[in-house]
Amino acid sequence: MSDTPFPKTAVTLCGSLRRGSVNEILRRHVSRELRAAGVDVTDLSLGDFEMPIFNEDLEAEHTPEGAGRLAEAFRSHDIVFLATPEYNGGLPPLVVNTIAWLSRQKPSPFRHAVFGIGGVSSGKYGTIWAQSHLRESLTKIGALVVPTLLGVGPDSTAFDADGAPVEPAIKSKVGQMVRELTHFSRGGI
């Protein structure tokens, strides 16, 4: 970690396209906290980056334009934050498919930014299994993922009317993640 933060840019995404997603609430909250820390944040929706189910036959014919645009967003920002749901103890298909397409882009979109991950679920473990899978996948393809895992649950009582976490421990974890995201650096990699 560097001693002082420098001006940073970030993209934040949610691994759910569902209206009213609690993970979207988390994404918006982390965006607000990053902005409060002086980060220039771009809020993105994976719905704006159309990508068919990954298949190498499709790749040979045509890489989706959405994959190229999202890869460039990752390459051109210092921070990427992804809020992911958990499906059956793992990652949702949208997140898996997005990572599959992005991992094929050159140069790698995973070797510039510092990544933060979090998620909200109905259970008390707050997507911790999905985040474990996500951290492992991202690390294997060259991403630097900050140590804090931001698991939030249960979702029914996690946020107040303004979309801020209710539990003091979660507020503290968000603060820790923002400090890590703004102070960790790839060191020019």
N, C-alpha and C positions, 0 to 999 in steps of 0.2 A: 504494500500500500504506500502511496505517496503521502507526504506530510500535509500538503495542501491540495484541495481540489482545484481543477482548472475548468474553464468553461467547457461544458459538455452538451452533447445532443443525445436524445433518446427516442426510440420508438417503443410503443407499448401495444401489445396485442392480447386478444382473448381467444382461447381455443374453443370457444362456443359461439355459435351464431344465433342461439335461442334468444328470443325477446325476453327481457327480464332476467337474464342470466346473472346469477350471483357472482360469477367469475368476471363478468363485465363490470359489476360494481367494484370489485377488487381492483381491476385494471384502472378504472377511472380514479380510484382513491390513490393508487401508487403514482399515477400521472400527476395528480395534484401535489403530492408530497415531493416528487422530483422537481416540479416547477417551483415550489416553495424553497427548494435547495439551490435554485438558480440554473436548473437544467432547461434547455430548450426542447420541449417534448412534442413529438408528432404521434397522435393517436391514430392507429390503423385498425381496420377490420379485415379479418381474413376473407370475409365475403367479397371484398373488392379485388381479390387476387384469385381468379378462377383457375383451378387446376384439376384436371381429371384424375381419377385414381391412377397412381403411379404404375407404369408398365414400361419396361425397357423398349418394347416395340414402338410405343408412342414416342418415346424419347428420340429414337432414331429418326422418326419422321418429322417431329416438331416438338420443341420445348415450349410449354405454355408461356405466353407473354407475361402472365401473372407471376410465374416463378422468377423470371428475369427481373421484373420490377421489384418484387419483394426482396430478392437477393441484393439488389442495388441499395435498397433502403437499409438492409442490415450492414452492408459494407460502408455506407456513408454516415453512420451514426456510431457514437461511442458506447451507447448502452442499448440493450434490448431487454425488455421485460415481457414475459409471457405468463398470463394467468390461465391455468388449464383445469378443466374439470377432470374427474376420475370416472372411468367407466369400467366396472367389474374389476377394480384393483389395478387398472392399467390406463394407458393414454387413450383419448378419444381418437377416432379415425381421422378427423380433420387435422389434428396436430401431427399424427404419424405421417399422413400424406404430404403435409406441408414440409416437414423435415426431409422426407424422401426426395421431393423435387428440389428443394434448396441444396441438399447435399451433393447434387449433380451439377450445380452451377460453378463456373470457373470465372475468375478466381473464387476461392471459397468465401461464402458470406459469413462464415463462422469464426474467422481468424482475426477480426478487427475489434468488434465490440466486446464488452463485458456483459454477460448474461445474468439476469435474475429470473427466478421462477417462483411461482406461487399458485395457490388454488384454494377453492372453497368447495366443501361438500356437505351433505346432510349429516354425515357422521362426525364423531369427535376427532378423528384423525386428520381431517381436512386435506384430502388428496395426497397424503404423504407417500403412498405407494406409487401413484402416478408421477409425482415429482422425482421419486427415486429412479424410475424408468427414464424420465426425461433428462435428468442430470447425466445418467450413464450414456444415453444416446448422444447428447450434445457434446460431452467430453470426448467420446470416441471419434467425433468428426472435427475436433479441434477447437471447440468453444471453451472459453474460460467462464465458468459458472461460479458466482460468489457463494460463500459457504451457507448463508442463511437460507433455510427453506421456510417459505411463508405459507404454512398450512393453516387454514381457517375452517372451523366447524364447531358446532352445527350451524348450517347456513340460516336457519330460521331465526336465530337470535344474534347473528354475527355483526350486523350493521345497523346504525341508527337511521333516522329518516333522511339525513344528509349524505348517507353512503359512507360514513366513517365507522371504523371498527368500534365495537362497544367494549370489548375486553381489553384491559390495560396491557396484558401480555402481548396481544396482537398489535396494539399501537406501538409498543416497544420494538417488536420484530420488524414492523414496517420501517421504523426509524433506523434500525440497524441495517436493513437491506439498502435503504437510500444512502446511508453512509458508505457501505461497501461499494455500491454501484458508482458513487461519485468519487471514491478514492482509489479503487483498484484500477490498474492500467495494464494493458497488454504490452507496454514498454516498447511501442513502435513496431510490434510484430505485424 
